[in-house]
Amino acid sequence: MKIKTVAMPEDRMNESHYLSAYWKKMFRTASEKSVSDIHIEPNEPEPGKMAVRFGIMNSLIIYDIISDSDTIPSYLNRLEYICGLDVTRKHVRQDRSIELPSFKSRYRVSYGPPSSMDPESIVFRVIEEKALPDLDRCYLPGHFEQDLKEFLKMEQGFFITTGPTGSGKSTTCQAALMSIDRKTKKVISLEDPVERSLPWVRQYEITPTFSWEEGISTILRQKPVVCLIGEIRDSKSGFAALEAANKGHLVISTLHANSVSDTYKQLIKKFKFDYLDIQSVSLCAAQRLVQILCPHCRVKNMERGQYRKGQGCDMCQHLVPGVSGLRPIFEHCFRPTEDDVEEFRQSGIFPVRSTLRQELRKLIDQGLADYTTENMFG
Ligand SMILES: [Zn+2]
C-alpha cells in the first residue's frame, strides 16, 4: 500500500500561461528556500483574498496574498490541474504524492474539500526521500538516547512519544524504526498519511475506508516483530496497541499530549487504561523542537550572560533570521516502577528524569537557545 509518487508532466507549468507562471515561480521559491510545506488558503486573511504561506522551521511565513477575488478560482483550478487533482471530485478529501521534476521536489498533496465556512484548501508537504532519519544524527539528549536504544533491544514493549504537531514525533519514530535490523525482522507501519517511503518497512495508510482499528488488526495478523502505529486516537486503538505490546511485539506510537504526566492522564481518562496498564508503557516521552540560535548574530545579555535571537546575518538569513537549526528536547520515563505509578496516582505528576523546562534551560545556559523563551513550558 505504498503510495506511488506520480511525476507531473512539465507542460502543466508552461510559463506562457500567466497562472502557470505564478505557480511555477512559487514552487521554484519553495524549493530554493527549503520549505517544509506550502499552504494555499482561500478566504485568508479575509473573504475575497487568498494566502499562500510557506512552512519554514516550524513557523509559517507569508509568501503572497492574492487580492483579486475574481481570479482566485482560476488560480486554484490551475494549481489543481498542475497537481493532477481530480476536479470532478471537489467535494471529497484527496491525497496524492507528486514529483515536480524541474525542481527535483516531491510533495505530498492534501486537498481539503470546501466546508460551510471556507472554500477548498490545499497543503503540500515536502517528501524528503534522500535523508532517512538516523538516531545517531537526531541530536537526542544522551539520557533519552540511551533509554530509547535500550528499549529497541527489548523483545516486547510499548513506546509512546507525545507532543503538539510539529514537535518532531514522526521523525523520532521513523529514526527508531530505521535503527532496527529490518532485513531480519518484520517491521510494519500504519500511518496517516505515509510521509515517506521507508526501506524494509511494510507501510499501510489510513484512508476513509481503512480505519485505525482495522489497520491494527490487519498489521498484527502479519506477524510483525516491530510495529509503528502512527497515532493513538481512541480507546479501541489504544488497547489494541497495548495488547500487541503485551503479546510479544515492540510497539511504537504517538499521542497528542503536552507532557509525560499529561500522556498518562489521557491514557487513563480518555482511553480508559487502568493504573496497571500504564505500567506496560515501557517508554513514555514528551518532546519539542527548540530553535537553535545562529552563533554569528545571537545577542548577548551581559547581565544574565545568556543569549537571545539576533536580527539575522549572511550565515542564517536564508532560513529564519537568527536561527541556525532545530534540536529536539525530551522528558521521559523508562520502565516505570510501581512506586512511580503510585506517586502519579497520588500527585497527578509522573516522575521523569528531567523536565522539558529543565532541558530547555540547559540549552539556554549553553548559549544555544533564546533566554526569552525560558517560560515556554510554564
Ligand atoms: Zn545569523
Boltz pocket constraint, residues with backbone or C-beta under 6 A from the ligand:
constraints:
  - pocket:
      binder: B
      contacts: [[A, 294], [A, 295], [A, 296], [A, 297], [A, 298], [A, 310], [A, 312], [A, 313], [A, 314], [A, 315], [A, 316], [A, 317], [A, 321], [A, 322], [A, 323]]
      max_distance: 6.0
